[in-house]
């Protein structure tokens, strides 16, 4: 029960997924959903320290807008490269500095960067605090600088949205 | 009006998936083809789902939201695993890469 109180957000989210899957919100569905959620939360405990996960709704909106724009723009770019360049396309793997050491911030930032067409994180070196980003459709060095700037902005936004309270304040 | 918007979303989603398929055919190596298979497909699917959601009753559209969410959550994980495995086993066409700062640190 203590775990449930500490992880009420996870529990509420799981219940929401359950209701969406059943396309219904009648008392019976909610009751059985609640039972399943309690079992799941009890069966899969998280490591201590991971419960400082916060979401700031305003920054989540900004992040979603930024992502949508980025994904749309680069989907078109990769499509253009596919049609116009094809075999002549060039790529690069560059080193990008990680601005946060918090586990879930690094994971989310890497995943979001991978979501955007034309870039993905090949590897992360936590000891040196860098990640390696693959960039498709490179024409010159300024393309690489653009990706570096983009991934820094992405990391800052993730930090502002999900980061632990103190760190987010120090970077904004 | 809803019909027009749904048609625009469905068609542009399909077009972007087509561009991804062209990329799979025309890009030179594993990493670049991996980009073409995973990324435009995801965005194309999101557009198709948005277009479909417009034509469905609200409670069915919520299920489509879940499809979109899980697609967005799982595709990067797959791309990352496949890409990293390819790079570690040396299945990278060096002629395609202008710089490889990861190899320089190995």
Interface residues (C-beta under 8 A of the other chain):
Chain A: X17 X20 X21 X23 X24 X71 X72 X74 X75 X76 X78 X79 X81 X82 X83 X85 X86 X87 X89 X90 X91 X92 X93 X94 X95 X110 X111 X112 X114 X115 X116 X117 X118 X120 X121 X122 X123 X125 X128 X132 X134 X136 X138 X144
Chain B: X16 X19 X20 X22 X23 X26 X27 X28 X31 X32 X34 X35 X36 X39 X40 X42 X43 X44 X59 X60 X62 X63 X65 X66 X72 X73 X75 X76 X77 X79 X80 X83 X84 X87 X96 X97 X98 X99 X100 X101 X102 X103 X105
